[in-house]
Amino acid sequence: MSINYDNISEKVMRILQGTGLTPKLFSNEDGKSVAVPSDARYFYVREPNIMVFVDDLSSEIKVHMGENVDIDDPTISKIVKLTKNLSRSYMLDFDIRTFGKHIEPKNYVYNIKDNKEQQMSDVLEEGLSQLEGSTKTSRQTLENVRLIIRHKSPVNEEQRGSRSRNISAIFVENADGERFKYPHKHLSGARAMARHVSNGGVPSDVVGEAIIEQTTTLMKLKEFMNIVNKQSLVNESNREVVLNVKRQIESVKESIKRIQGPKGYTSFVESIALNEDNTYDEISEETVNDYVQKFTKSSFEEKLTDILPLIHRANTVESKKQKANQVDRVKNILQAYNEDGSVVNNVTFHPSTLDINNIKKTELDENSDTPNLSQTFSDLANRIQVESCDDNRRQDKSNDRAAELSIFLRNIAEQVKTAPQTVEREALELGARLVKMSNSDTASNVVETTIEDKMDDMLSEAFKQFNNFE
């Protein structure tokens, strides 16, 4: 199972806030300040002087303390205990260190790039040597197995990471000198295969084929994202699929990275032996046509046709997986503020034909021409949009956050329709808040108050028959 570091970051934030602290959040990509906890990996508190680091490269949570920080202080002791328990619950390593000076974010930001590349080497686990070789060929060994990497252009030794770029072919060589060409120019996948061969496996056995399949899946999903970004195909109808594909890419990358280590490899083999949910239904013609419509601009990109079954699988898997902690992620989107008090994410809605003043309470209401609560949430899912002030030039974050809210609304719409007793009060209240927000785009304060009263009444009346809504 892949580790969702976004969820871990959100829980670290809650731990710190729960002890009365207000941390500053920083990304581990470029060291810049971020507003949303799920985007952060560094959590800095000036007083008491601590930095909590969620290290997704070494699979570790680190607590660093500056000078004059007493580990026996109740607040510090509680933070250490809770973060340690958090690391255990996700099967991560835990590290705590004390420094003899006052620590600042710049101490970490300055070395983020160098540390990241170094940690990428460290995470390859014991036994795997550093890349070395000539200007056209690099080599790396793992016990009795050797990786041979051919390069398309000469390696520049002065440029960090150059031996992992410009790859034309990768070979896995066993102790008998037999070579196997890895079918993809994917160094991480080849390292996972080296781990398998060093354990007595061969590329053509069940485990070897499963490793290759992981790389093949990753390559195809990346190809899909390249086409989607190049053709600017993201829109309201497909943004949820795109978000799920992004999540699946990160999940597969994490899985391949873990196979490179002895513990991760053992878990991977055990999962295959137990046949853990590796079968998927064939994609129907109707589903294919639905995806074609979602990703058609002026014409459909034919390169996507062969990838659609993988897209459907990724969308299905991630849709199920992401229901966990969904309420917290939605709250983080809606409650993110800049230092000046302005909102990070401006949520708006396209116009609707539904009459929000005539919402039926549940599907149990008598049939009429007025929309029910389920239809209202589904309608919002189609119309919601987000503009994020911390976005990049391709508006990835805005699209992803709009998709997150849209998926959330569709989920509670389905629950309200099929099993209203399973809807959590907090989820329904967030849905009601989004209904009110959609109304405030065009309504006056008087009407807005009326809608708020209506939604509050509806929350208490629609589900009063169920115990968890008493």
Long-range contacts (C-beta under 8 A, 24 or more apart in sequence): 2-250, 2-251, 2-252, 2-254, 2-255, 3-56, 3-59, 3-90, 3-91, 3-92, 3-254, 4-321, 4-325, 5-41, 5-54, 5-56, 6-38, 6-39, 6-329, 7-38, 7-324, 7-325, 7-328, 7-329, 8-54, 8-61, 8-86, 8-90, 8-92, 9-37, 9-38, 9-39, 9-40, 9-41, 9-43, 9-54, 10-37, 10-38, 10-325, 10-328, 10-329, 10-332, 11-86, 12-37, 12-43, 12-52, 12-54, 12-61, 12-83, 12-86, 13-37, 13-40, 13-43, 14-328, 15-79, 15-82, 15-83, 15-86, 16-43, 16-45, 16-52, 16-79, 18-82, 19-75, 19-78, 19-79, 20-75, 21-45, 21-75, 23-52, 24-105, 26-105, 26-108, 26-109, 28-53, 28-55, 28-56, 28-112, 28-116, 29-112, 30-112, 31-105, 31-108, 31-109, 31-110, 31-112, 34-390, 35-336, 35-337, 35-338, 35-344, 35-390, 36-332, 36-333, 36-336, 36-344, 36-390, 37-332, 38-329, 38-332, 39-390, 39-397, 42-105, 42-108, 44-105, 48-73, 48-75, 48-76, 49-102, 49-103, 50-76, 50-79, 50-103, 51-103, 51-105, 51-108, 52-79, 52-83, 53-108, 55-119, 56-254, 57-116, 57-119, 57-120, 57-122, 57-123, 58-93, 58-119, 58-122, 58-123, 59-92, 59-93, 59-123, 59-258, 60-87, 60-92, 60-93, 60-94, 60-95, 61-86, 61-87, 61-92, 61-93, 61-94, 61-95, 62-94, 62-95, 62-96, 62-97, 63-94, 63-95, 63-96, 63-97, 64-96, 64-97, 64-98, 64-99, 64-103, 65-96, 65-97, 65-98, 65-99, 65-103, 66-99, 66-101, 66-102, 66-103, 67-99, 67-100, 67-101, 67-102, 69-98, 71-96, 71-98, 114-160, 117-160, 117-161, 123-257, 123-260, 123-261, 124-191, 124-260, 124-261, 125-260, 125-261, 125-262, 125-264, 126-262, 127-198, 128-191, 128-194, 128-260, 131-163, 131-164, 132-163, 133-163, 138-163, 140-191, 140-194, 142-191, 142-194, 142-195, 142-198, 143-198, 144-174, 144-175, 144-198, 145-172, 145-173, 145-174, 145-175, 145-194, 145-197, 145-198, 146-172, 146-173, 146-194, 147-171, 147-172, 147-173, 147-187, 147-190, 147-191, 147-194, 148-173, 148-179, 149-187, 149-190, 172-197, 172-203, 182-212, 182-215, 183-212, 183-215, 183-216, 184-212, 184-215, 184-216, 184-219, 186-215, 186-218, 186-219, 188-215, 188-253, 188-256, 188-257, 188-260, 189-214, 189-215, 189-218, 189-256, 191-260, 192-256, 192-259, 192-260, 192-265, 194-260, 195-259, 195-260, 195-261, 195-262, 195-265, 196-259, 196-265, 199-265, 206-272, 207-268, 207-269, 207-272, 210-268, 210-272, 211-256, 211-259, 211-268, 214-252, 214-255, 214-256, 214-259, 215-256, 217-252, 217-310, 218-249, 218-252, 218-253, 218-256, 220-306, 220-307, 220-310, 221-245, 221-248, 221-249, 221-252, 221-307, 221-310, 221-311, 221-314, 222-249, 223-303, 223-307, 224-304, 224-307, 224-310, 224-311, 225-249, 227-301, 227-303, 227-304, 228-295, 229-394, 231-297, 231-301, 232-297, 233-295, 233-297, 233-301, 234-399, 235-294, 236-350, 236-382, 236-383, 236-385, 236-402, 236-406, 237-293, 237-294, 237-382, 238-294, 238-295, 239-399, 239-400, 239-402, 239-403, 239-406, 240-315, 240-319, 240-403, 240-406, 240-407, 240-410, 241-291, 241-294, 241-311, 241-315, 242-399, 242-403, 243-318, 243-399, 243-400, 243-403, 243-404, 243-407, 244-314, 244-315, 244-317, 244-318, 244-319, 244-322, 245-311, 245-314, 245-315, 245-318, 246-400, 247-314, 247-318, 247-321, 247-322, 248-314, 248-317, 248-318, 251-318, 280-313, 280-316, 282-309, 283-308, 283-309, 283-312, 287-312, 319-407, 322-407, 323-411, 326-404, 326-407, 326-408, 326-411, 326-427, 327-408, 327-424, 327-426, 327-427, 327-430, 329-404, 329-408, 330-404, 330-405, 330-408, 330-430, 331-430, 333-386, 333-401, 333-404, 333-405, 334-430, 334-433, 338-389, 342-389, 344-388, 344-389, 344-390, 345-386, 345-387, 345-388, 345-389, 345-398, 345-401, 346-386, 346-387, 346-388, 346-389, 347-384, 347-385, 347-386, 347-405, 347-434, 347-437, 348-384, 348-385, 348-386, 348-387, 348-441, 349-380, 349-383, 349-384, 349-385, 349-437, 349-438, 349-441, 350-382, 350-383, 350-385, 351-383, 351-442, 352-379, 352-380, 352-383, 352-438, 354-379, 356-435, 356-438, 356-439, 356-451, 357-450, 357-451, 357-454, 359-435, 359-454, 359-458, 361-458, 361-461, 361-462, 362-416, 362-420, 362-462, 362-463, 363-416, 363-417, 363-420, 372-416, 373-416, 373-458, 373-462, 374-413, 374-414, 374-416, 374-417, 375-413, 376-413, 376-435, 377-409, 377-410, 377-412, 377-413, 377-416, 377-431, 377-435, 378-409, 378-410, 378-413, 380-409, 380-431, 380-434, 380-435, 380-438, 381-405, 381-406, 381-407, 381-409, 381-410, 381-413, 382-406, 383-438, 384-409, 384-434, 384-438, 405-434, 409-434, 420-462, 420-463, 420-466, 421-463, 421-466, 421-468, 423-463, 424-468, 425-459, 425-468, 425-469, 428-459, 428-463, 429-459, 432-456, 432-458, 432-459
